């Protein structure tokens, strides 16, 4: 099976804005992903969440993976959350 080490930190900048970062690292090869996040509360029923995935590690050689997270792409994610 695969193993991972993860650390997460969050900080509430204001009642309307929370930020954070997560680190996921493979103890096998040292590759990993850092995920900075932000959540903005836009009202009682609306919020906006965003995350950016920043991987590191050895890139694949041909079709052979060289690390757990080295083949992952830079990825952004934005989500609008509405409750009614």
Secondary structure as GFF3:
##gff-version 3
##sequence-region A 1 84
A	DSSP	beta_strand	5	14	.	.	.	ID=ss1
A	DSSP	beta_strand	17	25	.	.	.	ID=ss2
A	DSSP	beta_strand	32	41	.	.	.	ID=ss3
A	DSSP	beta_strand	46	56	.	.	.	ID=ss4
A	DSSP	beta_strand	75	82	.	.	.	ID=ss5
###
